[in-house]
Amino acid sequence: MKSNNKPLVKEALLAALIVLSAPVSALDKPKTMEDMWKIIEAQQKQIDEMKAGMAAAESKVVAANVQTPENKVVAANVQTPEAKVAVSNVKNLERKTDILSQEVEKLRTNLAIPEEKQLKSAYGMGPAASKVYQVGKGLSIGGYGEGFYQNVVSGKDANNYSNADLERMVLYVGYKFNDHILMNSEYEFEHATSGEGAEKKGEVSAEFASLDFFIKPLANVRAGLMLMPMGMINRIHEPLFYFGNHRPVVDQIIIPTTWREMGVGLFGAITPNLTYTAYMVNGLNAKGFSSDGIREGTGSGSLARASNFGYVAQMNYDPDALPGVTVGGSAYVGNSGQDQEYNGQKPNVFTQLYESHVQWKYRGVEFRTLGSWGHINNADVLSAAAGANAANGQGVIGSQNYGWYSEVGYDVLPLMFRDTPQYLAPFVRYEKLNTVAKAPTGYVSDPTKDQQVFQVGLSYKPIPQVVIKADYRNFVAKQGSLPDDFNLGFGFIF
């Protein structure tokens, strides 16, 4: 005789495949798909045992003659005590199944949208740009944005006027293929729009897009469009990690932040406290050099000329004996002529740029200083090709340039509110720079390029991911006048 309890047993088996032997509240949420498979494999033995138990319970159903109220004797299947226990377990399993289905849905959501990771710098990149290094596998998304109101206090003209600007909105997209290979990238929207290829009207560009190949802590490989490891701001340029609404002028002109080139190179840690980065990249293009420096000679990964190559390296040291201190330096060398003619000549234009920096963070104090020096060979040939005025120095491309700055800020809120997560730091910064520190033979220096910048301001962070900034900048040139400005703005990372 066939048992009528077959459907009940099948339901029990189905529930057994879903329900874990441990309580639902004790489930550990897998962080990756690999973790989930490990859990499933570990439970397979328990599932097999439950199947065997259900089969045994099914065999306990016996045939018996049962008398009905009408005194008719019929054949029926009667459950033994063991089978009754199995039925009770099935009902309990059904209840657990409802609970587990909710937990499974949560697990699926958490696998698709990982929990927020702590924002911290990795491999010399900004904290938001470093999110991909913290995920187990798959997609990572981060970003930052900044905007401000700029009131030009003095020296207003057609090119210098008060304005409100969403200076940039940036999206980081990374993908970790496995523990050894990942992709990281940054896409920037400037000035809230894209305006016919004119940078001041707005641009959309890839700031970097590279592949990292992790081999061992001492030596790893990076290839693609990469941020140049020069100075402190070029790679860590997110608005929460420098004072003022604008990046330091030295970091914009002498070190042309944000400077990126196509190339390949190594990065790693010689010791836990001593890190390095070294790349070979496409060379600069001397056709873009001017009396304002080398900024317009960068390739930025856009059909960059690569007849000549450049070589750049940086080292940073964090001594255990001086907590919060980082000392470092970087260097760039390479020809910039790119096999082009300048008044009938093809100079090599060997270009050098060096910098050193110190940063100290200790109990609310933040101090930074940086100095940079550059040299351009064949500057006389470049100046002649650019039509520079030998008498007054206008348009002269300097054979030497330099810039340095020092700044200090102090978080005053802990003095008033103990253990507050908020941040309020007044700061001061002084900069000195000259893009024509030495004129080439036959030319005089342009005194308008010998400048100083005095800046004071305030940075307030209501939470670690958001900053409100206010600052005043006073520009002084050896000759001529430059506009001063007051800036009020905001920044955020995610």
C-alpha positions as CSV (number, residue, x, y, z in Angstrom):
1,M,0.0,0.0,0.0
2,K,1.3,3.5,-0.9
3,S,1.9,5.9,1.8
4,N,-0.1,9.2,1.8
5,N,2.7,10.9,3.6
6,K,5.0,11.1,0.5
7,P,4.2,14.8,-0.1
8,L,5.0,15.6,3.5
9,V,8.3,13.9,3.3
10,K,9.2,15.7,0.1
11,E,8.5,19.0,1.7
12,A,10.7,18.1,4.6
13,L,13.5,17.2,2.3
14,L,13.1,20.6,0.5
15,A,13.2,22.4,3.8
16,A,16.3,20.5,4.8
17,L,18.1,21.7,1.7
18,I,17.4,25.3,2.7
19,V,17.6,25.3,6.5
20,L,21.0,25.1,8.3
21,S,21.4,22.9,11.3
22,A,22.7,25.9,13.3
23,P,20.3,28.6,14.4
24,V,19.5,31.3,11.9
25,S,20.9,34.0,14.2
26,A,24.3,32.3,14.2
27,L,24.8,32.5,10.5
28,D,27.9,34.3,9.4
29,K,27.3,36.6,6.4
30,P,29.7,35.6,3.6
31,K,31.8,38.5,2.3
32,T,32.4,37.0,-1.1
33,M,31.0,34.2,-3.3
34,E,34.0,32.1,-2.3
35,D,33.0,32.4,1.4
36,M,29.5,31.3,0.5
37,W,30.7,28.2,-1.3
38,K,32.8,27.3,1.7
39,I,29.7,27.4,4.0
40,I,27.7,25.4,1.5
41,E,30.4,22.7,1.3
42,A,30.7,22.5,5.1
43,Q,26.9,21.9,5.4
44,Q,26.6,19.3,2.7
45,K,27.3,16.5,5.2
46,Q,24.6,17.8,7.5
47,I,22.1,17.9,4.6
48,D,23.0,14.3,3.6
49,E,22.4,13.2,7.2
50,M,19.0,15.0,7.2
51,K,18.0,13.2,4.0
52,A,18.8,9.9,5.6
53,G,16.8,10.8,8.7
54,M,13.8,11.7,6.6
55,A,14.0,8.4,4.7
56,A,14.1,6.5,8.0
57,A,11.1,8.4,9.3
58,E,9.2,7.6,6.2
59,S,9.8,3.9,6.7
60,K,8.2,4.1,10.1
61,V,4.7,4.5,8.4
62,V,2.9,1.2,8.9
63,A,-0.3,-0.3,7.5
64,A,-3.2,-1.0,10.0
65,N,-6.9,-1.7,10.0
66,V,-8.9,1.2,11.5
67,Q,-12.6,1.1,12.5
68,T,-14.6,4.2,11.3
69,P,-17.6,5.7,13.2
70,E,-19.9,3.7,10.9
71,N,-18.2,0.5,12.2
72,K,-16.5,-0.1,8.9
73,V,-13.1,-1.5,8.9
74,V,-10.8,0.2,6.4
75,A,-7.1,0.0,5.6
76,A,-5.0,3.1,6.5
77,N,-1.4,4.2,7.1
78,V,-0.7,4.9,10.7
79,Q,2.3,7.0,11.8
80,T,4.6,5.5,14.4
81,P,5.9,7.8,17.2
82,E,9.1,8.3,15.2
83,A,7.1,9.4,12.2
84,K,5.1,11.8,14.3
85,V,8.3,13.4,15.6
86,A,9.5,13.8,11.9
87,V,6.2,15.6,11.1
88,S,6.7,18.0,14.0
89,N,10.2,18.7,12.9
90,V,8.9,19.5,9.4
91,K,6.6,22.1,10.8
92,N,9.5,23.6,12.7
93,L,11.6,23.6,9.6
94,E,8.8,25.4,7.7
95,R,8.9,28.2,10.3
96,K,12.7,28.4,10.1
97,T,12.4,28.5,6.3
98,D,10.4,31.7,6.5
99,I,13.1,33.3,8.7
100,L,15.9,32.0,6.6
101,S,14.5,33.3,3.4
102,Q,14.6,36.8,4.8
103,E,18.2,36.3,5.8
104,V,19.1,34.9,2.4
105,E,17.7,38.1,0.8
106,K,19.8,40.2,3.1
107,L,22.9,38.2,2.2
108,R,22.2,38.7,-1.5
109,T,21.8,42.4,-1.0
110,N,25.1,42.6,1.0
111,L,26.9,40.7,-1.7
112,A,25.7,43.1,-4.4
113,I,26.2,46.3,-2.3
114,P,29.1,45.8,0.1
115,E,29.1,47.4,3.4
116,E,30.9,50.8,3.6
117,K,34.6,50.5,4.2
118,Q,36.8,52.8,6.2
119,L,38.2,55.5,3.9
120,K,42.0,55.3,4.1
121,S,44.9,55.9,1.8
122,A,46.6,52.9,0.1
123,Y,49.6,52.8,-2.3
124,G,50.0,56.6,-2.3
125,M,46.4,57.2,-3.6
126,G,43.7,59.3,-2.0
127,P,41.4,57.6,0.5
128,A,38.3,57.6,-1.8
129,A,40.5,56.4,-4.7
130,S,41.8,53.6,-2.5
131,K,38.4,51.9,-2.0
132,V,39.0,49.2,-4.5
133,Y,42.0,47.9,-2.5
134,Q,39.6,47.0,0.4
135,V,37.0,45.0,-1.4
136,G,37.3,41.2,-1.6
137,K,36.3,41.0,-5.2
138,G,34.3,42.8,-7.8
139,L,33.1,46.4,-8.3
140,S,34.1,49.4,-6.2
141,I,32.7,52.9,-6.6
142,G,33.8,56.1,-4.9
143,G,34.3,59.8,-5.7
144,Y,34.6,63.3,-4.6
145,G,33.3,66.8,-5.4
146,E,34.1,70.4,-4.7
147,G,32.7,73.8,-5.4
148,F,33.2,77.4,-4.2
149,Y,32.3,81.0,-4.4
150,Q,35.2,83.2,-5.4
151,N,35.1,86.9,-4.7
152,V,37.9,88.7,-6.6
153,V,38.7,91.5,-4.1
154,S,41.2,93.5,-6.2
155,G,42.6,93.5,-9.7
156,K,39.3,92.6,-11.4
157,D,39.4,92.4,-15.2
158,A,37.9,90.4,-18.1
159,N,39.8,87.3,-17.0
160,N,39.5,87.8,-13.3
161,Y,36.0,88.2,-11.9
162,S,33.9,87.0,-9.0
163,N,32.3,83.7,-9.8
164,A,30.5,80.6,-8.4
165,D,31.8,77.3,-9.7
166,L,31.3,73.6,-9.2
167,E,35.0,73.1,-9.9
168,R,34.9,69.3,-10.3
169,M,32.8,66.3,-9.7
170,V,34.7,63.0,-9.8
171,L,33.8,59.4,-10.0
172,Y,36.2,56.5,-9.0
173,V,35.4,53.2,-10.6
174,G,37.5,50.1,-9.7
175,Y,37.2,46.4,-10.3
176,K,39.1,43.7,-8.4
177,F,39.3,40.7,-10.6
178,N,41.1,38.6,-8.0
179,D,43.7,39.0,-5.3
180,H,46.4,39.7,-7.9
181,I,44.9,41.9,-10.5
182,L,42.7,45.0,-10.3
183,M,41.6,48.0,-12.3
184,N,41.3,51.5,-10.9
185,S,40.1,54.7,-12.6
186,E,39.0,58.3,-12.1
187,Y,36.7,60.3,-14.3
188,E,36.4,64.0,-13.8
189,F,33.7,66.5,-14.8
190,E,35.1,70.1,-14.5
191,H,33.0,73.3,-14.1
192,A,29.7,71.4,-14.2
193,T,29.7,71.1,-18.0
194,S,31.7,70.3,-21.1
195,G,32.3,73.4,-23.3
196,E,33.6,72.9,-26.8
197,G,37.0,71.7,-25.7
198,A,37.9,74.8,-23.7
199,E,39.2,73.8,-20.3
200,K,37.9,76.9,-18.6
201,K,34.4,76.1,-20.0
202,G,34.5,72.6,-18.7
203,E,36.0,69.2,-19.5
204,V,35.3,65.6,-19.1
205,S,38.4,63.5,-18.8
206,A,40.0,60.4,-17.4
207,E,42.3,61.4,-14.6
208,F,43.8,58.0,-14.4
209,A,42.9,54.4,-15.6
210,S,45.4,51.7,-14.8
211,L,45.8,48.0,-14.0
212,D,47.7,46.9,-10.9
213,F,49.4,43.5,-10.8
214,F,50.2,42.4,-7.3
215,I,53.3,40.1,-7.1
216,K,54.8,40.7,-3.7
217,P,55.1,43.6,-1.2
218,L,58.5,44.6,-2.6
219,A,57.6,44.8,-6.2
220,N,54.2,45.2,-8.0
221,V,53.4,46.4,-11.5
222,R,51.1,49.2,-12.6
223,A,50.3,50.1,-16.3
224,G,48.0,52.6,-18.0
225,L,47.2,56.2,-17.5
226,M,48.8,56.9,-14.2
227,L,49.1,59.9,-11.8
228,M,52.7,61.0,-11.6
229,P,54.2,60.4,-8.1
230,M,55.4,64.0,-7.7
231,G,54.8,66.0,-4.5
232,M,52.1,65.4,-2.0
233,I,49.0,66.7,-3.8
234,N,49.2,65.2,-7.3
235,R,48.1,61.8,-6.2
236,I,46.2,62.7,-3.0
237,H,44.3,65.6,-4.4
238,E,40.9,65.0,-2.8
239,P,39.5,68.3,-1.2
240,L,39.5,67.0,2.4
241,F,43.2,66.5,2.5
242,Y,44.6,69.9,1.7
243,F,43.9,73.4,3.2
244,G,42.1,76.0,1.2
245,N,39.6,75.9,-1.6
246,H,42.4,75.8,-4.2
247,R,45.3,73.5,-4.3
248,P,48.7,75.3,-3.6
249,V,49.8,77.4,-6.5
250,V,53.2,75.7,-6.5
251,D,51.4,72.4,-6.9
252,Q,49.5,73.8,-9.9
253,I,52.3,75.5,-11.8
254,I,55.7,74.1,-10.8
255,I,54.3,70.6,-10.3
256,P,51.5,70.6,-12.9
257,T,48.8,69.0,-10.7
258,T,46.9,66.9,-11.7
259,W,49.7,65.5,-13.8
260,R,49.1,62.1,-15.5
261,E,50.8,60.2,-18.3
262,M,50.7,56.8,-20.0
263,G,53.3,54.3,-18.9
264,V,54.3,51.3,-16.9
265,G,56.2,50.9,-13.7
266,L,56.8,49.4,-10.2
267,F,55.5,50.2,-6.8
268,G,56.0,48.6,-3.4
269,A,57.5,48.7,0.1
270,I,61.2,48.1,0.7
271,T,60.4,48.0,4.4
272,P,57.0,48.6,6.1
273,N,58.0,52.3,6.6
274,L,59.8,52.9,3.3
275,T,57.7,52.9,0.1
276,Y,58.5,53.7,-3.5
277,T,56.9,54.3,-6.9
278,A,58.8,54.3,-10.2
279,Y,57.4,54.7,-13.7
280,M,58.5,55.0,-17.3
281,V,56.1,57.2,-19.2
282,N,55.7,59.2,-22.4
283,G,57.8,62.3,-22.4
284,L,56.6,65.9,-22.1
285,N,56.0,67.9,-25.2
286,A,58.2,71.1,-25.2
287,K,55.8,72.7,-27.7
288,G,53.5,73.3,-24.8
289,F,56.1,74.9,-22.5
290,S,55.7,78.6,-21.8
291,S,56.8,81.3,-19.5
292,D,54.2,79.9,-17.0
293,G,56.1,76.6,-16.8
294,I,55.7,73.0,-18.2
295,R,52.0,72.5,-17.4
296,E,50.7,72.6,-21.0
297,G,53.4,70.2,-22.1
298,T,51.8,67.2,-20.3
299,G,50.3,64.5,-22.4
300,S,47.3,63.5,-20.1
301,G,46.9,60.2,-22.1
302,S,45.3,62.1,-25.1
303,L,47.3,61.1,-28.2
304,A,50.4,62.1,-26.2
305,R,53.6,62.2,-28.2
306,A,56.0,59.4,-27.3
307,S,59.1,59.8,-29.4
308,N,60.8,60.6,-26.1
309,F,60.2,59.0,-22.8
310,G,60.3,60.3,-19.2
311,Y,61.3,58.6,-16.0
312,V,59.8,59.4,-12.6
313,A,60.2,58.0,-9.1
314,Q,59.2,58.9,-5.5
315,M,60.2,57.5,-2.1
316,N,58.5,58.2,1.2
317,Y,59.7,57.3,4.7
318,D,57.6,57.2,7.9
319,P,60.0,56.8,10.8
320,D,58.8,54.9,13.9
321,A,60.7,57.3,16.1
322,L,58.7,60.2,14.9
323,P,55.0,59.3,14.8
324,G,52.9,61.2,12.2
325,V,56.0,62.3,10.3
326,T,56.5,61.6,6.6
327,V,59.6,62.6,4.6
328,G,60.0,62.1,0.9
329,G,61.2,63.2,-2.4
330,S,60.6,62.6,-6.1
331,A,62.3,63.2,-9.4
332,Y,61.4,63.4,-13.1
333,V,63.9,63.4,-16.0
334,G,63.4,63.0,-19.8
335,N,63.8,64.6,-23.2
336,S,60.8,66.7,-24.3
337,G,61.7,67.6,-27.9
338,Q,59.6,64.8,-29.3
339,D,61.4,64.8,-32.6
340,Q,59.8,68.2,-33.6
341,E,61.3,71.2,-35.2
342,Y,61.8,74.6,-33.4
343,N,63.0,77.2,-35.9
344,G,64.6,74.5,-38.1
345,Q,66.2,72.7,-35.2
346,K,65.4,69.5,-33.4
347,P,66.6,69.9,-29.8
348,N,66.4,67.2,-27.2
349,V,65.0,69.6,-24.5
350,F,66.2,67.5,-21.6
351,T,63.8,68.4,-18.8
352,Q,64.3,67.8,-15.1
353,L,62.0,68.3,-12.1
354,Y,62.9,67.5,-8.5
355,E,61.0,68.0,-5.2
356,S,61.2,67.1,-1.5
357,H,58.6,67.3,1.2
358,V,57.9,66.9,4.9
359,Q,54.5,66.3,6.5
360,W,53.8,66.1,10.2
361,K,50.5,65.3,11.9
362,Y,50.5,65.2,15.7
363,R,47.6,65.8,18.2
364,G,45.7,68.2,15.9
365,V,48.7,69.9,14.4
366,E,49.1,69.5,10.6
367,F,52.3,70.9,9.1
368,R,53.5,70.5,5.5
369,T,56.4,72.0,3.5
370,L,57.5,71.3,0.0
371,G,60.2,72.6,-2.3
372,S,60.6,72.0,-6.1
373,W,63.2,72.9,-8.6
374,G,63.2,72.4,-12.4
375,H,65.6,72.8,-15.3
376,I,64.9,72.9,-19.1
377,N,67.7,72.5,-21.6
378,N,67.5,74.4,-24.9
379,A,65.3,77.0,-23.3
380,D,66.9,79.6,-25.7
381,V,65.7,77.6,-28.7
382,L,62.2,77.2,-27.3
383,S,62.0,81.0,-26.4
384,A,63.1,82.0,-29.9
385,A,60.5,79.7,-31.4
386,A,57.8,81.1,-29.1
387,G,58.7,84.7,-30.2
388,A,59.8,85.8,-26.7
389,N,60.9,89.4,-26.2
390,A,64.6,89.4,-25.4
391,A,64.5,93.0,-24.0
392,N,61.7,92.7,-21.4
393,G,61.5,89.0,-20.9
394,Q,57.9,88.6,-21.9
395,G,57.2,85.1,-23.2
396,V,60.6,83.8,-22.1
397,I,60.8,80.1,-21.2
398,G,62.9,79.8,-18.1
399,S,65.9,77.5,-18.1
400,Q,65.3,77.2,-14.4
401,N,62.2,77.4,-12.2
402,Y,61.4,76.8,-8.6
403,G,58.7,76.9,-6.0
404,W,58.2,76.1,-2.3
405,Y,55.6,76.5,0.4
406,S,55.0,75.9,4.0
407,E,51.7,75.6,5.8
408,V,50.4,74.8,9.3
409,G,46.9,74.2,10.7
410,Y,45.6,73.2,14.1
411,D,42.3,71.4,15.0
412,V,41.0,73.6,17.9
413,L,37.7,71.7,18.6
414,P,39.3,69.1,20.9
415,L,40.3,72.0,23.2
416,M,36.6,72.8,23.6
417,F,34.8,69.4,23.1
418,R,36.6,66.3,24.2
419,D,36.4,63.2,21.9
420,T,34.4,65.2,19.3
421,P,34.4,63.6,15.8
422,Q,34.2,67.1,14.2
423,Y,37.1,69.1,13.0
424,L,37.8,72.8,12.9
425,A,41.3,74.1,11.9
426,P,42.5,77.6,11.1
427,F,45.6,77.5,8.9
428,V,48.2,79.7,7.3
429,R,50.2,79.1,4.1
430,Y,53.1,80.9,2.5
431,E,54.2,80.2,-1.1
432,K,57.2,81.5,-3.2
433,L,57.6,80.6,-6.9
434,N,59.3,81.8,-10.1
435,T,58.8,80.1,-13.4
436,V,61.6,82.1,-15.0
437,A,64.1,81.9,-12.1
438,K,66.9,81.9,-14.7
439,A,66.5,83.1,-18.2
440,P,68.4,81.4,-21.1
441,T,71.4,83.0,-22.7
442,G,70.4,86.2,-24.6
443,Y,67.2,86.8,-22.7
444,V,66.3,88.6,-19.4
445,S,63.9,87.2,-16.8
446,D,60.3,88.3,-16.6
447,P,59.8,89.9,-13.2
448,T,56.0,89.3,-13.2
449,K,56.7,85.5,-12.8
450,D,58.5,86.0,-9.5
451,Q,55.5,85.7,-7.1
452,Q,54.5,85.2,-3.5
453,V,51.2,84.0,-2.1
454,F,50.0,84.7,1.5
455,Q,47.0,82.7,2.6
456,V,44.9,82.3,5.7
457,G,41.8,80.2,6.1
458,L,39.6,77.8,8.0
459,S,38.5,74.2,7.4
460,Y,35.5,72.7,9.2
461,K,34.5,69.0,8.9
462,P,31.2,68.1,10.5
463,I,31.8,64.5,9.6
464,P,35.1,63.0,8.2
465,Q,33.7,62.9,4.6
466,V,32.6,66.5,4.3
467,V,34.5,69.8,4.6
468,I,33.5,73.5,4.5
469,K,36.3,75.9,3.7
470,A,36.9,79.6,3.8
471,D,40.2,81.3,2.8
472,Y,41.8,84.6,1.7
473,R,44.7,84.8,-0.7
474,N,47.0,87.7,-1.2
475,F,49.2,87.6,-4.4
476,V,52.3,89.7,-4.7
477,A,54.5,89.9,-7.8
478,K,58.0,91.5,-8.1
479,Q,56.6,93.6,-10.8
480,G,52.9,94.3,-11.7
481,S,49.8,93.4,-9.7
482,L,47.8,90.2,-9.3
483,P,44.2,89.9,-8.1
484,D,43.5,88.9,-4.5
485,D,40.5,86.7,-3.7
486,F,38.3,85.4,-0.9
487,N,36.9,81.9,-1.3
488,L,34.1,80.0,0.4
489,G,33.4,76.5,-0.6
490,F,32.7,72.8,0.2
491,G,34.1,69.4,-0.6
492,F,33.2,65.8,0.0
493,I,34.4,62.3,-0.6
494,F,32.5,58.9,-0.7
